[in-house]
Amino acid sequence: MKMTFDAEACAAYIRLSSGASTVADSWPIEEFIVDIDDVILDLDQNRHVLGLELLVKQGHGIEAILAAIADGSLADALASEGFDCSQLRGNPDITVQNIG
């Protein structure tokens, strides 16, 4: 799984799909996640999650996102809105690329 992180924008993008699918819609997640302001899912035409953008609270870094993945709160928030992202549970192998 690959994640890009822009420290200046306090934003990350996690790509879940390895294919070349086209984003058909974006879906904001309303569930509260500690230290994360916004989560926006990119969906294909069949409403499968291709990736997600995360905006962390000012002053928090990539650690907040990794903590939300490790403790399951990110996957739980997505599941509460009907999206199965079980690959985000536990400690998945994530390659982080810093940008910006």
Secondary structure, DSSP 8 states (H G I E B T S, - for coil): -EEEEETTTTEEEEE---S-----EEEE--S-BTTEEEEEEEE-TT--EEEEEEEE-TT--HHHHHHHHHTSHHHHHHHHTT---GGGSS----EEEEE-
